[in-house]
Amino acid sequence: MTRYEKTYHIEILGSFLEIPLGSADGVFDRFLEIPGAIYRGEGLERFLYVRGRRDNKVLLVAHADTYWDREYGPDPGPTNEISIENGEIRAVNGNFGLGADDRAGCAMLWLLKDLGHSLLVTNGEEHGQTGSSWLMDDNKDIAEEINNDHQFVIEFDRRNGGDFKCYDVGTDEFRSYVAKKTGYAEPDRKATTDIVTLCREIAGVNLSVGYHNEHKSQEYLNIAQWEHTLNVVKEWLSEPNIDKFNLSFEQEFVC
């Protein structure tokens, strides 16, 4: 990776982290610049979908809302000033966190958008997968396309720098595949995120994007960890042949 590429990556990351925490509008406006983007819904029940052009495509997912979205409580205001020091990014305003959960994931999608895979930006993840649940319940065409036309799903919404989690939507074979491709480990199968809602017939994984202390004013992002995931996934998803991983009947039922 050249110095120019590294600088560009950090500029894109910073531009997403600077979007005001209290609204997902700025994130959706950014992705609406992509030709062919499908945007539906309002409030927490909305999503944006960009159909990939590859035959063996993967669905890449991130959520636009933050823990401090005004839909959940007080509005943090119209700006989100950040500082970069010693390889970490933090929010300057001490009353709220950085919002790297999940603006760091949104930046990841933006930087991977030219690989030919599908993109899905959801809303309301911090409020119980509201947007992805609405997608699956009220947008059957997209719900079916997600599970029929993709090899698997990768979400970028995990803390730390070397984790992956499949929750209830991964087979043993898929977990081994992810571990081999990333070098990451699955600490447990607890909790939930959008892939648990989205994956009904195909497997899904949530990857670390380098944020720490999420949902706290002390939240920060480790740039090297974020960029490592970006580079690992870019190499992985640039492969000409990508296998499909279906779920068993039991896993589909749990999902």
C-alpha positions in Angstrom: 0.0 0.0 0.0 1.4 3.4 -1.0 1.6 6.4 1.3 -1.0 8.1 -0.9 -3.4 5.2 -0.4 -2.9 5.2 3.3 -3.6 9.0 3.4 -6.7 8.6 1.3 -8.0 5.8 3.5 -7.6 8.0 6.6 -9.2 11.0 4.9 -12.3 8.9 4.0 -12.5 7.4 7.5 -12.3 10.9 9.0 -15.0 12.2 6.7 -17.4 9.6 7.9 -16.5 10.1 11.6 -17.1 13.8 11.2 -20.8 13.3 10.2 -23.0 14.5 13.0 -23.8 11.7 15.5 -27.4 12.6 15.9 -28.6 11.7 12.5 -28.0 9.0 9.9 -28.9 11.4 7.1 -25.3 12.4 6.2 -24.3 8.7 5.8 -27.3 8.0 3.5 -26.7 11.1 1.5 -23.1 10.0 0.9 -24.1 6.6 -0.4 -26.9 8.0 -2.5 -24.1 9.4 -4.7 -23.6 5.8 -6.0 -25.4 5.2 -9.3 -28.3 2.6 -8.9 -28.5 2.9 -5.1 -31.9 1.7 -3.8 -33.1 3.8 -0.9 -36.3 3.0 1.1 -38.0 3.9 4.3 -37.7 6.7 6.8 -36.5 7.3 10.4 -35.0 4.2 11.9 -36.9 2.0 9.4 -34.8 2.6 6.3 -31.9 1.2 4.4 -29.8 1.7 1.2 -28.9 -1.1 -1.0 -26.4 -1.2 -3.9 -26.6 -4.3 -6.1 -23.2 -5.8 -6.9 -22.1 -6.6 -10.4 -20.0 -9.7 -9.7 -21.5 -13.2 -10.3 -20.1 -14.6 -7.0 -20.8 -11.5 -4.9 -20.8 -11.0 -1.2 -23.1 -8.6 0.7 -21.2 -6.0 2.7 -23.1 -4.4 5.6 -22.7 -1.5 8.0 -25.2 0.6 10.0 -25.6 4.4 9.7 -26.9 5.2 13.2 -24.8 5.7 16.3 -25.6 5.2 19.9 -26.2 9.0 20.2 -28.7 9.2 17.4 -31.4 11.8 18.2 -34.0 9.1 17.6 -32.8 7.6 20.8 -32.5 10.7 23.0 -30.8 14.1 23.1 -29.4 15.5 19.9 -25.6 15.8 20.1 -25.6 18.8 17.7 -24.7 19.7 14.1 -20.9 18.9 14.3 -18.7 16.0 15.4 -15.1 17.3 15.7 -12.4 14.6 15.9 -8.7 14.5 16.8 -6.0 12.2 15.4 -3.1 11.5 17.7 -0.7 8.6 18.2 -2.6 6.4 15.7 -6.0 6.9 17.4 -9.0 8.9 16.6 -11.2 10.4 19.3 -14.1 12.9 19.6 -13.2 16.4 20.8 -16.6 16.8 22.5 -16.2 15.0 25.8 -20.0 14.5 26.3 -20.4 12.0 23.6 -18.4 9.3 21.9 -16.8 9.1 18.5 -19.5 7.2 16.7 -17.0 4.8 15.2 -19.7 2.2 16.0 -20.6 2.1 13.1 -19.3 5.0 11.0 -16.0 3.1 10.8 -17.9 0.3 9.1 -19.6 2.7 6.7 -16.2 4.1 5.7 -15.1 0.5 5.1 -18.0 0.0 2.7 -17.2 3.2 0.8 -13.6 2.1 0.3 -14.7 -1.4 -0.9 -17.5 -0.2 -3.2 -15.6 -0.7 -6.4 -14.9 -4.4 -6.0 -18.2 -5.4 -7.5 -19.9 -6.7 -4.3 -23.3 -5.5 -2.9 -23.5 -2.9 -0.2 -26.2 -2.5 2.4 -26.4 0.4 4.8 -29.0 -0.1 7.5 -30.5 2.2 10.2 -31.7 1.5 13.7 -29.2 -1.2 14.5 -28.5 0.3 17.9 -32.3 0.1 18.6 -32.7 -3.6 18.2 -32.0 -4.1 14.4 -35.0 -1.9 13.6 -34.0 -1.1 10.0 -32.8 -4.6 9.0 -36.0 -6.1 10.6 -38.1 -3.7 8.5 -36.2 -4.7 5.4 -36.7 -8.4 5.9 -40.4 -8.1 6.9 -41.6 -5.4 4.4 -39.2 -5.5 1.5 -39.4 -9.1 0.4 -37.7 -8.5 -3.0 -34.5 -7.3 -1.3 -34.8 -9.8 1.5 -34.9 -12.7 -1.1 -32.1 -11.1 -3.2 -29.9 -10.9 -0.2 -30.2 -14.6 0.6 -30.5 -16.0 -3.0 -27.9 -13.9 -4.9 -25.0 -13.7 -2.5 -22.3 -16.1 -1.3 -22.4 -14.9 2.3 -22.6 -11.6 4.3 -19.8 -9.6 5.9 -20.8 -6.9 8.4 -18.3 -4.4 9.7 -19.6 -3.6 13.2 -17.4 -5.4 15.7 -15.1 -3.8 18.4 -11.4 -4.6 18.7 -8.9 -5.5 16.1 -8.9 -9.2 15.6 -12.4 -10.6 16.2 -15.0 -12.2 14.1 -18.5 -13.3 15.3 -21.1 -15.3 13.4 -23.6 -15.6 16.3 -26.2 -18.1 15.1 -25.7 -17.6 11.4 -22.4 -19.4 10.8 -21.6 -23.1 10.1 -18.4 -24.8 11.3 -17.2 -24.8 7.7 -17.8 -21.0 7.3 -16.2 -20.2 10.7 -13.0 -22.1 9.6 -13.1 -20.3 6.3 -13.3 -16.9 7.9 -10.5 -17.7 10.4 -8.3 -18.8 7.5 -9.0 -15.7 5.4 -8.6 -13.2 8.2 -6.5 -14.7 10.9 -9.1 -13.5 13.4 -10.7 -15.5 16.2 -14.3 -15.8 17.4 -14.4 -15.0 21.2 -18.0 -16.2 21.7 -21.4 -16.4 20.0 -23.2 -14.0 22.3 -25.2 -10.8 21.5 -26.6 -9.9 18.1 -26.3 -7.5 15.2 -27.9 -7.0 11.7 -26.6 -10.2 10.2 -28.6 -12.2 12.6 -31.7 -10.6 11.1 -30.6 -10.6 7.5 -29.2 -14.1 7.1 -31.9 -16.7 6.6 -30.3 -19.0 4.0 -26.7 -17.9 3.8 -24.0 -17.5 6.5 -22.8 -14.2 7.8 -19.9 -12.8 9.8 -19.2 -9.6 11.7 -15.6 -8.3 11.6 -13.6 -6.1 13.9 -13.1 -2.5 12.7 -10.9 -1.2 15.4 -13.1 0.8 17.7 -13.0 0.5 21.5 -15.2 1.7 24.4 -18.3 1.9 22.2 -21.3 3.7 23.7 -19.0 5.7 26.0 -17.5 9.1 25.9 -14.1 7.5 26.0 -14.7 5.7 22.6 -11.7 5.7 20.2 -10.6 4.1 17.0 -7.3 2.4 16.4 -6.4 3.4 12.9 -4.0 0.5 12.3 -6.6 -2.1 13.4 -9.2 -0.5 11.2 -6.9 -0.4 8.2 -5.7 -4.0 8.7 -9.3 -5.2 8.4 -9.8 -3.1 5.3 -6.7 -4.5 3.6 -7.5 -8.1 4.6 -11.0 -7.9 3.2 -9.9 -6.1 0.1 -7.5 -8.9 -0.7 -10.0 -11.6 0.2 -12.9 -10.1 -1.9 -10.7 -9.5 -4.9 -10.3 -13.2 -5.4 -11.9 -14.4 -8.7 -13.7 -17.3 -7.1 -15.6 -17.0 -3.8 -17.5 -19.9 -2.4 -21.1 -19.9 -1.2 -21.9 -20.9 2.3 -25.5 -21.9 3.0 -27.0 -22.4 6.4 -28.5 -25.7 7.6 -32.2 -25.9 8.3 -31.7 -25.6 12.0 -29.6 -22.4 11.6 -32.1 -20.9 9.3 -34.8 -21.5 11.9 -32.7 -19.9 14.7 -31.9 -16.9 12.4 
